[in-house]
């Protein structure tokens, strides 16, 4: 039997919930509850397209020109978004991860990110997926296993399933949206207003979203919650930014088929701008959690 593009598949079940996590990239390939697909994922024999369900480590989104400075030193990353001249979505999306723990309702995968050109640091990474009565929880931890400080950011890239993007009712509890240039790099910010104000639930309509939102309102539990057609994606206080993407620039049949809701600990280009950047000292660990609550458990 031919190997699958995303490697070994790890199935999780709890009640009427079912999820599949992949060896490659420790990604979330599918998630359903009550027979309803909550993610616009991909098949076992397909390659993950456009970041679907992938972990974005040690940075989410883009770094302009792939260049940044830390402690007075210049670093240059490979440009894997060559048409825009950016380094995008980290270094572990296509790496093999090792299973550290696997039960019927949970799995934990680990990966050591060794020093390499542009990122000469060592990170011990762990991603845990767990199903419970309240839905899916995804917890990411990173420990600096090197001798010096290193830059770090975390993000995830789930596409939430909808029947129609235009008709989907969206709520984003954000007070500020970042303004970006043609390369997807922030150049400023402004209060949400008009078609970018989703603080109250409303249909997306014809609005094209590829925007990073911040200044997130949170509940008493510290969680920020995005609501989309009855599905809730929550993010803890480590995630200060949310990228919302309606897929207008994707080719058919993926164009405007679903809505990516991407929790991020830092802003796009944070390695260069410092906006939300975490600098881990030797031995220091950073942890962040997000999850999805199905309609029945909301």
C-alpha positions as CSV (number, residue, x, y, z in Angstrom):
1,X,0.0,0.0,0.0
2,X,1.4,3.4,-1.0
3,X,2.2,5.8,1.8
4,X,-0.3,8.6,2.3
5,X,0.9,12.2,1.6
6,X,0.1,13.2,5.2
7,X,1.7,10.1,6.7
8,X,0.1,8.0,9.4
9,X,-3.4,8.9,10.4
10,X,-4.5,9.1,14.0
11,X,-8.3,8.8,14.6
12,X,-9.9,10.3,17.7
13,X,-13.5,9.5,18.9
14,X,-15.7,10.8,21.7
15,X,-19.4,10.2,21.5
16,X,-20.6,11.4,18.1
17,X,-17.3,13.3,17.5
18,X,-14.6,12.1,15.2
19,X,-11.3,13.7,14.2
20,X,-8.2,12.7,12.2
21,X,-4.8,14.0,13.0
22,X,-1.8,13.5,10.7
23,X,1.8,12.5,11.2
24,X,3.0,15.1,8.7
25,X,2.9,18.5,10.3
26,X,0.8,17.3,13.2
27,X,-2.1,18.6,11.3
28,X,-5.9,18.3,11.8
29,X,-7.2,16.7,8.6
30,X,-10.9,16.3,9.6
31,X,-13.3,17.0,12.4
32,X,-17.0,16.2,12.6
33,X,-19.7,16.0,15.3
34,X,-23.2,14.6,15.1
35,X,-22.5,13.6,11.5
36,X,-21.8,17.2,10.5
37,X,-18.4,18.1,9.1
38,X,-17.1,21.1,11.0
39,X,-13.9,21.5,8.9
40,X,-13.3,21.9,5.2
41,X,-10.4,19.4,5.4
42,X,-8.9,17.1,2.8
43,X,-8.9,13.4,1.9
44,X,-6.4,10.9,3.2
45,X,-4.8,10.5,-0.3
46,X,-4.5,14.2,-0.8
47,X,-1.8,16.8,0.0
48,X,-2.9,19.5,2.5
49,X,-3.7,22.5,0.3
50,X,-3.5,26.2,1.3
51,X,-2.5,25.4,4.9
52,X,-5.6,23.3,5.7
53,X,-5.5,22.2,9.3
54,X,-1.7,22.8,9.5
55,X,0.4,24.0,12.5
56,X,2.2,27.2,11.8
57,X,5.4,27.0,13.9
58,X,7.7,28.7,14.8
59,X,5.8,31.6,13.2
60,X,2.4,32.0,11.6
61,X,1.6,34.0,8.5
62,X,4.4,36.0,6.7
63,X,7.8,37.5,7.2
64,X,8.6,40.2,4.7
65,X,11.6,39.3,2.6
66,X,12.2,36.4,5.1
67,X,14.6,38.6,7.0
68,X,14.7,39.7,10.7
69,X,17.1,40.8,13.4
70,X,17.5,39.4,16.9
71,X,20.1,40.5,19.5
72,X,21.9,42.5,16.8
73,X,22.2,39.7,14.3
74,X,20.6,39.4,10.9
75,X,18.8,36.2,9.8
76,X,17.6,35.2,6.3
77,X,14.9,32.6,5.9
78,X,14.1,30.8,2.6
79,X,11.3,32.5,0.7
80,X,8.5,29.9,0.3
81,X,6.0,32.5,-0.9
82,X,8.2,33.6,-3.8
83,X,5.5,35.5,-5.7
84,X,5.2,37.9,-2.8
85,X,8.8,37.6,-1.6
86,X,7.9,36.3,1.9
87,X,8.7,33.4,4.2
88,X,5.3,32.0,5.2
89,X,3.8,29.7,7.9
90,X,6.9,28.4,9.7
91,X,9.1,25.4,9.2
92,X,7.2,22.3,10.4
93,X,4.2,21.9,8.1
94,X,5.8,19.1,6.1
95,X,7.9,17.5,8.8
96,X,7.3,14.1,10.3
97,X,6.1,14.2,13.9
98,X,6.4,11.4,16.5
99,X,3.6,10.1,18.6
100,X,4.1,10.7,22.3
101,X,0.6,9.6,23.5
102,X,-2.4,8.2,21.8
103,X,-5.8,7.1,23.3
104,X,-9.3,6.8,21.8
105,X,-10.1,10.4,22.5
106,X,-6.6,12.1,22.3
107,X,-3.2,12.2,20.6
108,X,0.0,14.1,21.3
109,X,2.7,14.5,18.7
110,X,6.2,15.9,19.2
111,X,8.9,17.2,16.9
112,X,12.4,18.6,17.5
113,X,13.0,21.6,15.3
114,X,16.8,21.5,14.8
115,X,18.9,24.6,13.9
116,X,18.9,25.4,10.2
117,X,19.8,28.4,7.9
118,X,17.7,31.4,8.9
119,X,16.5,29.8,12.1
120,X,19.6,28.5,14.0
121,X,17.7,27.6,17.1
122,X,16.4,24.4,18.8
123,X,12.8,24.0,19.7
124,X,11.1,21.0,21.3
125,X,7.5,21.2,20.0
126,X,4.4,19.3,21.2
127,X,0.8,19.5,19.9
128,X,-2.0,17.7,21.7
129,X,-5.5,17.1,20.3
130,X,-8.3,16.0,22.7
131,X,-12.0,15.4,22.3
132,X,-14.4,15.8,25.2
133,X,-18.0,16.7,25.9
134,X,-17.3,20.4,25.0
135,X,-15.6,19.6,21.7
136,X,-12.1,19.7,20.5
137,X,-9.1,21.2,22.3
138,X,-5.7,21.8,20.6
139,X,-2.8,22.7,22.9
140,X,0.6,23.7,21.6
141,X,3.8,23.9,23.6
142,X,7.3,25.0,22.6
143,X,10.4,24.8,24.7
144,X,13.7,26.5,23.8
145,X,16.2,23.7,24.0
146,X,19.1,25.8,22.8
147,X,21.8,27.9,24.5
148,X,20.5,31.3,23.4
149,X,17.2,33.2,23.1
150,X,15.0,32.5,20.1
151,X,12.0,34.2,18.4
152,X,8.7,32.3,18.4
153,X,5.1,32.5,17.4
154,X,2.4,29.9,17.0
155,X,-0.7,29.6,14.8
156,X,-3.1,27.1,13.4
157,X,-5.0,27.1,10.0
158,X,-8.4,25.4,10.2
159,X,-10.9,26.1,7.6
160,X,-14.4,26.0,9.1
161,X,-17.1,24.4,6.9
162,X,-20.1,26.4,5.7
163,X,-22.9,25.8,3.3
164,X,-22.3,29.1,1.7
165,X,-19.7,31.8,2.5
166,X,-22.1,34.6,1.5
167,X,-24.9,33.3,3.7
168,X,-22.7,32.3,6.6
169,X,-23.3,34.3,9.8
170,X,-20.0,35.4,11.4
171,X,-19.1,37.0,14.7
172,X,-15.5,38.1,15.4
173,X,-15.1,39.8,18.8
174,X,-12.3,42.1,17.6
175,X,-12.0,45.9,18.0
176,X,-9.1,46.4,15.6
177,X,-8.1,45.2,12.2
178,X,-4.7,45.4,10.7
179,X,-4.1,47.2,7.3
180,X,-1.9,45.2,5.0
181,X,-0.1,45.9,1.7
182,X,-0.2,43.9,-1.5
183,X,2.3,41.4,0.0
184,X,0.1,40.7,3.1
185,X,2.4,42.6,5.4
186,X,0.8,45.0,8.0
187,X,1.3,48.7,7.4
188,X,-1.0,50.0,10.1
189,X,-4.2,49.4,12.0
190,X,-7.7,50.9,12.5
191,X,-10.8,50.3,14.5
192,X,-13.2,47.9,12.9
193,X,-15.9,49.6,11.0
194,X,-18.3,49.0,8.1
195,X,-17.9,45.7,6.3
196,X,-15.1,44.7,8.6
197,X,-17.1,45.1,11.8
198,X,-18.3,41.6,12.9
199,X,-18.7,42.3,16.6
200,X,-22.4,41.5,16.2
201,X,-23.3,38.4,14.2
202,X,-24.2,39.0,10.6
203,X,-23.9,37.3,7.2
204,X,-20.6,37.7,5.5
205,X,-22.3,38.6,2.2
206,X,-20.0,39.7,-0.6
207,X,-17.2,40.8,1.9
208,X,-13.8,39.5,0.9
209,X,-11.8,38.7,4.1
210,X,-8.1,38.2,4.3
211,X,-7.6,40.3,7.4
212,X,-5.9,40.0,10.8
213,X,-8.0,41.1,13.7
214,X,-6.9,41.9,17.2
215,X,-8.0,43.7,20.5
216,X,-10.1,40.6,21.1
217,X,-13.0,40.8,23.6
218,X,-12.9,37.8,26.0
219,X,-15.3,36.1,28.3
220,X,-14.7,35.8,32.1
221,X,-12.8,32.6,31.3
222,X,-10.3,34.5,29.2
223,X,-11.4,33.0,25.9
224,X,-12.1,34.9,22.7
225,X,-14.8,33.2,20.7
226,X,-15.5,33.4,16.9
227,X,-18.9,32.1,15.9
228,X,-19.6,30.9,12.4
229,X,-23.0,29.3,11.5
230,X,-23.3,27.7,14.9
231,X,-19.7,26.5,15.3
232,X,-17.6,28.3,17.8
233,X,-13.8,28.5,17.6
234,X,-12.3,29.7,20.9
235,X,-8.7,30.8,21.7
236,X,-7.0,31.4,25.0
237,X,-5.2,34.6,26.0
238,X,-1.9,33.5,24.3
239,X,-3.7,34.0,21.0
240,X,-3.9,37.8,20.6
241,X,-4.7,37.7,16.8
242,X,-7.2,36.1,14.5
243,X,-6.7,35.8,10.8
244,X,-10.1,35.5,8.9
245,X,-9.8,34.3,5.3
246,X,-12.7,33.7,2.9
247,X,-10.5,32.1,0.2
248,X,-11.3,34.5,-2.6
249,X,-7.9,34.2,-4.1
250,X,-7.9,30.4,-4.1
251,X,-8.5,28.5,-7.4
252,X,-11.7,26.5,-8.0
253,X,-13.1,24.4,-6.5
254,X,-11.6,25.8,-3.2
255,X,-12.3,29.4,-3.9
256,X,-14.7,30.9,-1.3
257,X,-15.8,27.4,-0.2
258,X,-15.1,27.8,3.5
259,X,-13.7,30.3,6.0
260,X,-10.3,30.0,7.6
261,X,-10.2,31.1,11.2
262,X,-6.6,31.2,12.3
263,X,-5.6,31.8,15.9
264,X,-2.2,33.4,16.1
265,X,0.0,34.4,19.0
266,X,1.6,37.2,17.0
267,X,0.8,39.5,14.1
268,X,2.0,38.8,10.5
269,X,5.7,39.9,10.1
270,X,6.2,39.7,13.9
271,X,9.7,38.5,13.5
272,X,10.6,41.8,11.9
273,X,8.1,44.1,13.7
274,X,8.0,42.6,17.1
275,X,4.2,42.8,17.2
276,X,3.2,40.1,19.6
277,X,6.6,38.3,19.2
278,X,7.6,35.9,21.9
279,X,11.3,35.6,22.7
280,X,12.0,32.3,24.5
281,X,15.0,32.2,26.8
282,X,16.9,28.9,27.2
283,X,14.7,26.3,28.9
284,X,11.6,28.5,28.7
285,X,8.3,27.0,27.5
286,X,5.4,28.7,25.8
287,X,1.9,27.2,25.8
288,X,-1.3,28.1,23.9
289,X,-4.7,26.5,23.5
290,X,-7.6,26.8,21.1
291,X,-10.5,24.6,20.2
292,X,-13.8,24.1,18.4
293,X,-17.2,23.8,20.1
294,X,-19.8,22.1,18.0
295,X,-23.3,23.6,17.8
296,X,-24.8,20.9,20.1
297,X,-22.2,21.6,22.9
298,X,-22.2,25.4,22.6
